[in-house]
Amino acid sequence: MEAGGPSPSANLKKVTIIRQEGDKRTTHKLNMKDVLAGKKKNVFYIQPSDIITIPEKFVIF
């Protein structure tokens, strides 16, 4: 949110967090649409050096 929030074309259902912990790299998939709507109660904290990717929605014209 500090970066201005997601763009309208962001697919908030498929957010990926990549975290490096020592020699191990873990990937976490989040549905931020549910989180932002208040439907999810479990908390996931972003840490320094986390890589956050948000794909674009697939749109058919």
N, CA, C, O and CB atoms as a CASP TS submission, in Angstrom:
PFRMAT TS
TARGET T0000
AUTHOR 0000-0000-0000
METHOD Language model
MODEL 1
PARENT N/A
ATOM      1  N   MET     1       0.812  -1.188   0.000  1.00  0.00           N
ATOM      2  CA  MET     1       0.000   0.000   0.000  1.00  0.00           C
ATOM      3  C   MET     1       0.864   1.264   0.000  1.00  0.00           C
ATOM      4  O   MET     1       0.448   2.297  -0.524  1.00  0.00           O
ATOM      5  CB  MET     1      -0.928  -0.009   1.196  1.00  0.00           C
ATOM      6  N   GLU     2       2.041   1.188   0.575  1.00  0.00           N
ATOM      7  CA  GLU     2       2.911   2.363   0.586  1.00  0.00           C
ATOM      8  C   GLU     2       3.398   2.718  -0.810  1.00  0.00           C
ATOM      9  O   GLU     2       3.796   3.855  -1.060  1.00  0.00           O
ATOM     10  CB  GLU     2       4.101   2.128   1.502  1.00  0.00           C
ATOM     11  N   ALA     3       3.370   1.756  -1.717  1.00  0.00           N
ATOM     12  CA  ALA     3       3.791   2.014  -3.092  1.00  0.00           C
ATOM     13  C   ALA     3       2.640   2.529  -3.941  1.00  0.00           C
ATOM     14  O   ALA     3       2.799   2.703  -5.150  1.00  0.00           O
ATOM     15  CB  ALA     3       4.366   0.751  -3.713  1.00  0.00           C
ATOM     16  N   GLY     4       1.487   2.777  -3.334  1.00  0.00           N
ATOM     17  CA  GLY     4       0.354   3.310  -4.078  1.00  0.00           C
ATOM     18  C   GLY     4      -0.766   2.318  -4.275  1.00  0.00           C
ATOM     19  O   GLY     4      -1.780   2.649  -4.890  1.00  0.00           O
ATOM     20  N   GLY     5      -0.608   1.101  -3.766  1.00  0.00           N
ATOM     21  CA  GLY     5      -1.659   0.096  -3.902  1.00  0.00           C
ATOM     22  C   GLY     5      -1.604  -0.604  -5.241  1.00  0.00           C
ATOM     23  O   GLY     5      -0.816  -0.230  -6.109  1.00  0.00           O
ATOM     24  N   PRO     6      -2.427  -1.610  -5.414  1.00  0.00           N
ATOM     25  CA  PRO     6      -2.414  -2.375  -6.666  1.00  0.00           C
ATOM     26  C   PRO     6      -3.079  -1.610  -7.805  1.00  0.00           C
ATOM     27  O   PRO     6      -3.964  -0.783  -7.584  1.00  0.00           O
ATOM     28  CB  PRO     6      -3.113  -3.718  -6.471  1.00  0.00           C
ATOM     29  N   SER     7      -2.641  -1.897  -9.012  1.00  0.00           N
ATOM     30  CA  SER     7      -3.270  -1.294 -10.192  1.00  0.00           C
ATOM     31  C   SER     7      -4.582  -2.023 -10.474  1.00  0.00           C
ATOM     32  O   SER     7      -4.786  -3.131  -9.978  1.00  0.00           O
ATOM     33  CB  SER     7      -2.318  -1.356 -11.439  1.00  0.00           C
ATOM     34  N   PRO     8      -5.467  -1.426 -11.255  1.00  0.00           N
ATOM     35  CA  PRO     8      -6.734  -2.088 -11.576  1.00  0.00           C
ATOM     36  C   PRO     8      -6.562  -3.417 -12.315  1.00  0.00           C
ATOM     37  O   PRO     8      -7.453  -4.266 -12.276  1.00  0.00           O
ATOM     38  CB  PRO     8      -7.583  -1.167 -12.406  1.00  0.00           C
ATOM     39  N   SER     9      -5.429  -3.603 -12.986  1.00  0.00           N
ATOM     40  CA  SER     9      -5.200  -4.841 -13.731  1.00  0.00           C
ATOM     41  C   SER     9      -4.511  -5.923 -12.893  1.00  0.00           C
ATOM     42  O   SER     9      -4.204  -6.996 -13.412  1.00  0.00           O
ATOM     43  CB  SER     9      -4.368  -4.550 -14.961  1.00  0.00           C
ATOM     44  N   ALA    10      -4.267  -5.660 -11.617  1.00  0.00           N
ATOM     45  CA  ALA    10      -3.579  -6.625 -10.750  1.00  0.00           C
ATOM     46  C   ALA    10      -4.494  -7.801 -10.411  1.00  0.00           C
ATOM     47  O   ALA    10      -5.671  -7.612 -10.101  1.00  0.00           O
ATOM     48  CB  ALA    10      -3.096  -5.939  -9.455  1.00  0.00           C
ATOM     49  N   ASN    11      -3.952  -9.002 -10.471  1.00  0.00           N
ATOM     50  CA  ASN    11      -4.689 -10.205 -10.088  1.00  0.00           C
ATOM     51  C   ASN    11      -4.380 -10.486  -8.616  1.00  0.00           C
ATOM     52  O   ASN    11      -3.435 -11.211  -8.305  1.00  0.00           O
ATOM     53  CB  ASN    11      -4.306 -11.437 -11.004  1.00  0.00           C
ATOM     54  N   LEU    12      -5.165  -9.922  -7.728  1.00  0.00           N
ATOM     55  CA  LEU    12      -4.905 -10.034  -6.292  1.00  0.00           C
ATOM     56  C   LEU    12      -5.185 -11.416  -5.737  1.00  0.00           C
ATOM     57  O   LEU    12      -4.878 -11.681  -4.574  1.00  0.00           O
ATOM     58  CB  LEU    12      -5.728  -9.031  -5.549  1.00  0.00           C
ATOM     59  N   LYS    13      -5.758 -12.302  -6.532  1.00  0.00           N
ATOM     60  CA  LYS    13      -6.005 -13.669  -6.073  1.00  0.00           C
ATOM     61  C   LYS    13      -4.752 -14.535  -6.170  1.00  0.00           C
ATOM     62  O   LYS    13      -4.717 -15.627  -5.602  1.00  0.00           O
ATOM     63  CB  LYS    13      -7.131 -14.298  -6.882  1.00  0.00           C
ATOM     64  N   LYS    14      -3.726 -14.070  -6.878  1.00  0.00           N
ATOM     65  CA  LYS    14      -2.536 -14.888  -7.130  1.00  0.00           C
ATOM     66  C   LYS    14      -1.247 -14.160  -6.774  1.00  0.00           C
ATOM     67  O   LYS    14      -0.309 -14.140  -7.571  1.00  0.00           O
ATOM     68  CB  LYS    14      -2.494 -15.310  -8.585  1.00  0.00           C
ATOM     69  N   VAL    15      -1.190 -13.568  -5.601  1.00  0.00           N
ATOM     70  CA  VAL    15       0.011 -12.869  -5.138  1.00  0.00           C
ATOM     71  C   VAL    15       1.020 -13.912  -4.654  1.00  0.00           C
ATOM     72  O   VAL    15       0.659 -14.854  -3.947  1.00  0.00           O
ATOM     73  CB  VAL    15      -0.331 -11.842  -3.995  1.00  0.00           C
ATOM     74  N   THR    16       2.276 -13.739  -5.035  1.00  0.00           N
ATOM     75  CA  THR    16       3.344 -14.655  -4.627  1.00  0.00           C
ATOM     76  C   THR    16       4.399 -13.889  -3.836  1.00  0.00           C
ATOM     77  O   THR    16       4.833 -12.810  -4.239  1.00  0.00           O
ATOM     78  CB  THR    16       3.983 -15.348  -5.861  1.00  0.00           C
ATOM     79  N   ILE    17       4.803 -14.464  -2.708  1.00  0.00           N
ATOM     80  CA  ILE    17       5.884 -13.924  -1.890  1.00  0.00           C
ATOM     81  C   ILE    17       7.019 -14.939  -1.924  1.00  0.00           C
ATOM     82  O   ILE    17       6.820 -16.109  -1.599  1.00  0.00           O
ATOM     83  CB  ILE    17       5.412 -13.630  -0.411  1.00  0.00           C
ATOM     84  N   ILE    18       8.210 -14.491  -2.319  1.00  0.00           N
ATOM     85  CA  ILE    18       9.393 -15.355  -2.314  1.00  0.00           C
ATOM     86  C   ILE    18      10.287 -14.864  -1.191  1.00  0.00           C
ATOM     87  O   ILE    18      10.650 -13.689  -1.128  1.00  0.00           O
ATOM     88  CB  ILE    18      10.148 -15.340  -3.708  1.00  0.00           C
ATOM     89  N   ARG    19      10.637 -15.795  -0.302  1.00  0.00           N
ATOM     90  CA  ARG    19      11.420 -15.441   0.879  1.00  0.00           C
ATOM     91  C   ARG    19      12.667 -16.330   0.956  1.00  0.00           C
ATOM     92  O   ARG    19      12.577 -17.554   0.863  1.00  0.00           O
ATOM     93  CB  ARG    19      10.563 -15.582   2.172  1.00  0.00           C
ATOM     94  N   GLN    20      13.825 -15.693   1.125  1.00  0.00           N
ATOM     95  CA  GLN    20      15.094 -16.399   1.304  1.00  0.00           C
ATOM     96  C   GLN    20      15.398 -16.467   2.790  1.00  0.00           C
ATOM     97  O   GLN    20      15.552 -15.437   3.445  1.00  0.00           O
ATOM     98  CB  GLN    20      16.254 -15.695   0.528  1.00  0.00           C
ATOM     99  N   GLU    21      15.485 -17.688   3.327  1.00  0.00           N
ATOM    100  CA  GLU    21      15.811 -17.891   4.740  1.00  0.00           C
ATOM    101  C   GLU    21      17.042 -18.782   4.821  1.00  0.00           C
ATOM    102  O   GLU    21      16.946 -20.007   4.747  1.00  0.00           O
ATOM    103  CB  GLU    21      14.606 -18.522   5.523  1.00  0.00           C
ATOM    104  N   GLY    22      18.195 -18.149   4.975  1.00  0.00           N
ATOM    105  CA  GLY    22      19.449 -18.909   4.965  1.00  0.00           C
ATOM    106  C   GLY    22      19.683 -19.478   3.575  1.00  0.00           C
ATOM    107  O   GLY    22      19.706 -18.737   2.592  1.00  0.00           O
ATOM    108  N   ASP    23      19.857 -20.803   3.491  1.00  0.00           N
ATOM    109  CA  ASP    23      20.062 -21.471   2.206  1.00  0.00           C
ATOM    110  C   ASP    23      18.753 -21.914   1.573  1.00  0.00           C
ATOM    111  O   ASP    23      18.758 -22.490   0.485  1.00  0.00           O
ATOM    112  CB  ASP    23      20.973 -22.666   2.381  1.00  0.00           C
ATOM    113  N   LYS    24      17.646 -21.659   2.228  1.00  0.00           N
ATOM    114  CA  LYS    24      16.349 -22.146   1.778  1.00  0.00           C
ATOM    115  C   LYS    24      15.495 -21.008   1.210  1.00  0.00           C
ATOM    116  O   LYS    24      15.395 -19.939   1.812  1.00  0.00           O
ATOM    117  CB  LYS    24      15.615 -22.832   2.931  1.00  0.00           C
ATOM    118  N   ARG    25      14.896 -21.244   0.073  1.00  0.00           N
ATOM    119  CA  ARG    25      13.982 -20.283  -0.540  1.00  0.00           C
ATOM    120  C   ARG    25      12.567 -20.864  -0.464  1.00  0.00           C
ATOM    121  O   ARG    25      12.324 -21.990  -0.896  1.00  0.00           O
ATOM    122  CB  ARG    25      14.394 -19.969  -2.031  1.00  0.00           C
ATOM    123  N   THR    26      11.648 -20.086   0.086  1.00  0.00           N
ATOM    124  CA  THR    26      10.264 -20.538   0.192  1.00  0.00           C
ATOM    125  C   THR    26       9.363 -19.618  -0.619  1.00  0.00           C
ATOM    126  O   THR    26       9.640 -18.429  -0.779  1.00  0.00           O
ATOM    127  CB  THR    26       9.809 -20.584   1.669  1.00  0.00           C
ATOM    128  N   THR    27       8.287 -20.193  -1.123  1.00  0.00           N
ATOM    129  CA  THR    27       7.304 -19.445  -1.897  1.00  0.00           C
ATOM    130  C   THR    27       5.964 -19.546  -1.193  1.00  0.00           C
ATOM    131  O   THR    27       5.534 -20.638  -0.820  1.00  0.00           O
ATOM    132  CB  THR    27       7.209 -19.973  -3.359  1.00  0.00           C
ATOM    133  N   HIS    28       5.309 -18.422  -1.012  1.00  0.00           N
ATOM    134  CA  HIS    28       4.002 -18.364  -0.364  1.00  0.00           C
ATOM    135  C   HIS    28       3.005 -17.766  -1.350  1.00  0.00           C
ATOM    136  O   HIS    28       3.265 -16.715  -1.936  1.00  0.00           O
ATOM    137  CB  HIS    28       4.059 -17.527   0.958  1.00  0.00           C
ATOM    138  N   LYS    29       1.867 -18.429  -1.535  1.00  0.00           N
ATOM    139  CA  LYS    29       0.803 -17.927  -2.405  1.00  0.00           C
ATOM    140  C   LYS    29      -0.273 -17.315  -1.526  1.00  0.00           C
ATOM    141  O   LYS    29      -0.716 -17.940  -0.563  1.00  0.00           O
ATOM    142  CB  LYS    29       0.213 -19.063  -3.311  1.00  0.00           C
ATOM    143  N   LEU    30      -0.699 -16.101  -1.846  1.00  0.00           N
ATOM    144  CA  LEU    30      -1.705 -15.410  -1.055  1.00  0.00           C
ATOM    145  C   LEU    30      -2.851 -14.934  -1.947  1.00  0.00           C
ATOM    146  O   LEU    30      -2.638 -14.536  -3.092  1.00  0.00           O
ATOM    147  CB  LEU    30      -1.079 -14.223  -0.306  1.00  0.00           C
ATOM    148  N   ASN    31      -4.068 -14.981  -1.404  1.00  0.00           N
ATOM    149  CA  ASN    31      -5.227 -14.400  -2.057  1.00  0.00           C
ATOM    150  C   ASN    31      -5.487 -13.073  -1.363  1.00  0.00           C
ATOM    151  O   ASN    31      -6.228 -13.016  -0.382  1.00  0.00           O
ATOM    152  CB  ASN    31      -6.485 -15.356  -1.995  1.00  0.00           C
ATOM    153  N   MET    32      -4.888 -12.018  -1.863  1.00  0.00           N
ATOM    154  CA  MET    32      -5.005 -10.706  -1.228  1.00  0.00           C
ATOM    155  C   MET    32      -6.383 -10.084  -1.423  1.00  0.00           C
ATOM    156  O   MET    32      -6.764  -9.183  -0.675  1.00  0.00           O
ATOM    157  CB  MET    32      -3.947  -9.773  -1.773  1.00  0.00           C
ATOM    158  N   LYS    33      -7.128 -10.549  -2.409  1.00  0.00           N
ATOM    159  CA  LYS    33      -8.480 -10.027  -2.608  1.00  0.00           C
ATOM    160  C   LYS    33      -9.338 -10.334  -1.385  1.00  0.00           C
ATOM    161  O   LYS    33     -10.071  -9.468  -0.908  1.00  0.00           O
ATOM    162  CB  LYS    33      -9.121 -10.629  -3.886  1.00  0.00           C
ATOM    163  N   ASP    34      -9.249 -11.569  -0.873  1.00  0.00           N
ATOM    164  CA  ASP    34      -9.978 -11.948   0.340  1.00  0.00           C
ATOM    165  C   ASP    34      -9.449 -11.210   1.565  1.00  0.00           C
ATOM    166  O   ASP    34     -10.227 -10.798   2.426  1.00  0.00           O
ATOM    167  CB  ASP    34      -9.885 -13.458   0.563  1.00  0.00           C
ATOM    168  N   VAL    35      -8.147 -11.043   1.645  1.00  0.00           N
ATOM    169  CA  VAL    35      -7.539 -10.345   2.788  1.00  0.00           C
ATOM    170  C   VAL    35      -8.012  -8.896   2.843  1.00  0.00           C
ATOM    171  O   VAL    35      -8.413  -8.410   3.901  1.00  0.00           O
ATOM    172  CB  VAL    35      -5.994 -10.398   2.702  1.00  0.00           C
ATOM    173  N   LEU    36      -7.965  -8.208   1.707  1.00  0.00           N
ATOM    174  CA  LEU    36      -8.368  -6.809   1.664  1.00  0.00           C
ATOM    175  C   LEU    36      -9.868  -6.620   1.887  1.00  0.00           C
ATOM    176  O   LEU    36     -10.309  -5.551   2.309  1.00  0.00           O
ATOM    177  CB  LEU    36      -7.973  -6.206   0.341  1.00  0.00           C
ATOM    178  N   ALA    37     -10.653  -7.672   1.598  1.00  0.00           N
ATOM    179  CA  ALA    37     -12.097  -7.611   1.825  1.00  0.00           C
ATOM    180  C   ALA    37     -12.456  -8.000   3.263  1.00  0.00           C
ATOM    181  O   ALA    37     -13.625  -7.944   3.645  1.00  0.00           O
ATOM    182  CB  ALA    37     -12.825  -8.530   0.836  1.00  0.00           C
ATOM    183  N   GLY    38     -11.441  -8.398   4.071  1.00  0.00           N
ATOM    184  CA  GLY    38     -11.681  -8.763   5.457  1.00  0.00           C
ATOM    185  C   GLY    38     -12.169 -10.182   5.648  1.00  0.00           C
ATOM    186  O   GLY    38     -12.661 -10.515   6.726  1.00  0.00           O
ATOM    187  N   LYS    39     -12.050 -11.044   4.625  1.00  0.00           N
ATOM    188  CA  LYS    39     -12.530 -12.427   4.713  1.00  0.00           C
ATOM    189  C   LYS    39     -11.506 -13.377   5.312  1.00  0.00           C
ATOM    190  O   LYS    39     -11.878 -14.455   5.777  1.00  0.00           O
ATOM    191  CB  LYS    39     -12.923 -12.919   3.348  1.00  0.00           C
ATOM    192  N   LYS    40     -10.245 -13.017   5.316  1.00  0.00           N
ATOM    193  CA  LYS    40      -9.182 -13.881   5.863  1.00  0.00           C
ATOM    194  C   LYS    40      -8.716 -13.327   7.199  1.00  0.00           C
ATOM    195  O   LYS    40      -8.555 -12.117   7.360  1.00  0.00           O
ATOM    196  CB  LYS    40      -7.980 -13.992   4.874  1.00  0.00           C
ATOM    197  N   LYS    41      -8.504 -14.212   8.144  1.00  0.00           N
ATOM    198  CA  LYS    41      -8.078 -13.780   9.475  1.00  0.00           C
ATOM    199  C   LYS    41      -6.614 -14.109   9.765  1.00  0.00           C
ATOM    200  O   LYS    41      -6.008 -13.477  10.630  1.00  0.00           O
ATOM    201  CB  LYS    41      -8.954 -14.420  10.524  1.00  0.00           C
ATOM    202  N   ASN    42      -6.026 -15.096   9.050  1.00  0.00           N
ATOM    203  CA  ASN    42      -4.629 -15.444   9.303  1.00  0.00           C
ATOM    204  C   ASN    42      -3.718 -14.349   8.764  1.00  0.00           C
ATOM    205  O   ASN    42      -3.943 -13.817   7.677  1.00  0.00           O
ATOM    206  CB  ASN    42      -4.276 -16.806   8.662  1.00  0.00           C
ATOM    207  N   VAL    43      -2.694 -14.023   9.531  1.00  0.00           N
ATOM    208  CA  VAL    43      -1.813 -12.889   9.222  1.00  0.00           C
ATOM    209  C   VAL    43      -0.518 -13.403   8.596  1.00  0.00           C
ATOM    210  O   VAL    43       0.063 -14.384   9.060  1.00  0.00           O
ATOM    211  CB  VAL    43      -1.506 -12.054  10.504  1.00  0.00           C
ATOM    212  N   PHE    44      -0.079 -12.728   7.539  1.00  0.00           N
ATOM    213  CA  PHE    44       1.203 -13.023   6.914  1.00  0.00           C
ATOM    214  C   PHE    44       1.995 -11.730   6.884  1.00  0.00           C
ATOM    215  O   PHE    44       1.573 -10.751   6.268  1.00  0.00           O
ATOM    216  CB  PHE    44       1.027 -13.624   5.472  1.00  0.00           C
ATOM    217  N   TYR    45       3.133 -11.724   7.544  1.00  0.00           N
ATOM    218  CA  TYR    45       3.941 -10.515   7.635  1.00  0.00           C
ATOM    219  C   TYR    45       5.026 -10.510   6.575  1.00  0.00           C
ATOM    220  O   TYR    45       5.731 -11.502   6.390  1.00  0.00           O
ATOM    221  CB  TYR    45       4.560 -10.388   9.022  1.00  0.00           C
ATOM    222  N   ILE    46       5.157  -9.385   5.879  1.00  0.00           N
ATOM    223  CA  ILE    46       6.234  -9.184   4.915  1.00  0.00           C
ATOM    224  C   ILE    46       7.504  -8.876   5.685  1.00  0.00           C
ATOM    225  O   ILE    46       7.483  -8.125   6.660  1.00  0.00           O
ATOM    226  CB  ILE    46       5.896  -8.041   3.907  1.00  0.00           C
ATOM    227  N   GLN    47       8.620  -9.464   5.239  1.00  0.00           N
ATOM    228  CA  GLN    47       9.907  -9.252   5.877  1.00  0.00           C
ATOM    229  C   GLN    47      10.857  -8.563   4.902  1.00  0.00           C
ATOM    230  O   GLN    47      10.650  -8.606   3.689  1.00  0.00           O
ATOM    231  CB  GLN    47      10.500 -10.590   6.367  1.00  0.00           C
ATOM    232  N   PRO    48      11.897  -7.930   5.434  1.00  0.00           N
ATOM    233  CA  PRO    48      12.890  -7.323   4.546  1.00  0.00           C
ATOM    234  C   PRO    48      13.441  -8.354   3.557  1.00  0.00           C
ATOM    235  O   PRO    48      13.656  -9.511   3.917  1.00  0.00           O
ATOM    236  CB  PRO    48      14.041  -6.708   5.368  1.00  0.00           C
ATOM    237  N   SER    49      13.660  -7.943   2.354  1.00  0.00           N
ATOM    238  CA  SER    49      14.201  -8.765   1.263  1.00  0.00           C
ATOM    239  C   SER    49      13.183  -9.723   0.653  1.00  0.00           C
ATOM    240  O   SER    49      13.547 -10.484  -0.243  1.00  0.00           O
ATOM    241  CB  SER    49      15.374  -9.553   1.763  1.00  0.00           C
ATOM    242  N   ASP    50      11.920  -9.722   1.096  1.00  0.00           N
ATOM    243  CA  ASP    50      10.891 -10.520   0.436  1.00  0.00           C
ATOM    244  C   ASP    50      10.669  -9.966  -0.969  1.00  0.00           C
ATOM    245  O   ASP    50      10.730  -8.757  -1.190  1.00  0.00           O
ATOM    246  CB  ASP    50       9.561 -10.515   1.255  1.00  0.00           C
ATOM    247  N   ILE    51      10.415 -10.856  -1.896  1.00  0.00           N
ATOM    248  CA  ILE    51      10.094 -10.475  -3.265  1.00  0.00           C
ATOM    249  C   ILE    51       8.602 -10.728  -3.459  1.00  0.00           C
ATOM    250  O   ILE    51       8.122 -11.843  -3.259  1.00  0.00           O
ATOM    251  CB  ILE    51      10.962 -11.275  -4.316  1.00  0.00           C
ATOM    252  N   ILE    52       7.876  -9.685  -3.851  1.00  0.00           N
ATOM    253  CA  ILE    52       6.432  -9.777  -4.022  1.00  0.00           C
ATOM    254  C   ILE    52       6.111  -9.651  -5.504  1.00  0.00           C
ATOM    255  O   ILE    52       6.513  -8.682  -6.149  1.00  0.00           O
ATOM    256  CB  ILE    52       5.693  -8.682  -3.194  1.00  0.00           C
ATOM    257  N   THR    53       5.386 -10.633  -6.047  1.00  0.00           N
ATOM    258  CA  THR    53       4.958 -10.553  -7.442  1.00  0.00           C
ATOM    259  C   THR    53       3.437 -10.618  -7.499  1.00  0.00           C
ATOM    260  O   THR    53       2.804 -11.414  -6.806  1.00  0.00           O
ATOM    261  CB  THR    53       5.593 -11.695  -8.290  1.00  0.00           C
ATOM    262  N   ILE    54       2.873  -9.769  -8.333  1.00  0.00           N
ATOM    263  CA  ILE    54       1.432  -9.734  -8.539  1.00  0.00           C
ATOM    264  C   ILE    54       1.201  -9.771 -10.040  1.00  0.00           C
ATOM    265  O   ILE    54       1.498  -8.800 -10.735  1.00  0.00           O
ATOM    266  CB  ILE    54       0.773  -8.461  -7.880  1.00  0.00           C
ATOM    267  N   PRO    55       0.671 -10.890 -10.555  1.00  0.00           N
ATOM    268  CA  PRO    55       0.456 -10.972 -11.998  1.00  0.00           C
ATOM    269  C   PRO    55      -0.725 -10.103 -12.433  1.00  0.00           C
ATOM    270  O   PRO    55      -1.530  -9.664 -11.612  1.00  0.00           O
ATOM    271  CB  PRO    55       0.221 -12.427 -12.417  1.00  0.00           C
ATOM    272  N   GLU    56      -0.807  -9.872 -13.723  1.00  0.00           N
ATOM    273  CA  GLU    56      -1.940  -9.135 -14.269  1.00  0.00           C
ATOM    274  C   GLU    56      -3.118 -10.091 -14.465  1.00  0.00           C
ATOM    275  O   GLU    56      -2.939 -11.295 -14.652  1.00  0.00           O
ATOM    276  CB  GLU    56      -1.559  -8.446 -15.610  1.00  0.00           C
ATOM    277  N   LYS    57      -4.325  -9.525 -14.417  1.00  0.00           N
ATOM    278  CA  LYS    57      -5.517 -10.308 -14.707  1.00  0.00           C
ATOM    279  C   LYS    57      -5.515 -10.665 -16.185  1.00  0.00           C
ATOM    280  O   LYS    57      -5.029  -9.905 -17.022  1.00  0.00           O
ATOM    281  CB  LYS    57      -6.811  -9.532 -14.321  1.00  0.00           C
ATOM    282  N   PHE    58      -6.063 -11.829 -16.490  1.00  0.00           N
ATOM    283  CA  PHE    58      -6.237 -12.233 -17.879  1.00  0.00           C
ATOM    284  C   PHE    58      -7.549 -11.636 -18.360  1.00  0.00           C
ATOM    285  O   PHE    58      -8.615 -11.962 -17.838  1.00  0.00           O
ATOM    286  CB  PHE    58      -6.223 -13.798 -18.040  1.00  0.00           C
ATOM    287  N   VAL    59      -7.471 -10.768 -19.347  1.00  0.00           N
ATOM    288  CA  VAL    59      -8.658 -10.054 -19.824  1.00  0.00           C
ATOM    289  C   VAL    59      -8.879 -10.384 -21.297  1.00  0.00           C
ATOM    290  O   VAL    59      -7.956 -10.324 -22.109  1.00  0.00           O
ATOM    291  CB  VAL    59      -8.509  -8.513 -19.619  1.00  0.00           C
ATOM    292  N   ILE    60     -10.115 -10.731 -21.621  1.00  0.00           N
ATOM    293  CA  ILE    60     -10.483 -10.982 -23.004  1.00  0.00           C
ATOM    294  C   ILE    60     -11.369  -9.824 -23.463  1.00  0.00           C
ATOM    295  O   ILE    60     -12.365  -9.496 -22.818  1.00  0.00           O
ATOM    296  CB  ILE    60     -11.214 -12.366 -23.163  1.00  0.00           C
ATOM    297  N   PHE    61     -10.997  -9.219 -24.571  1.00  0.00           N
ATOM    298  CA  PHE    61     -11.773  -8.096 -25.102  1.00  0.00           C
ATOM    299  C   PHE    61     -12.726  -8.563 -26.167  1.00  0.00           C
ATOM    300  O   PHE    61     -13.465  -7.756 -26.731  1.00  0.00           O
ATOM    301  CB  PHE    61     -10.856  -7.019 -25.662  1.00  0.00           C
TER
END
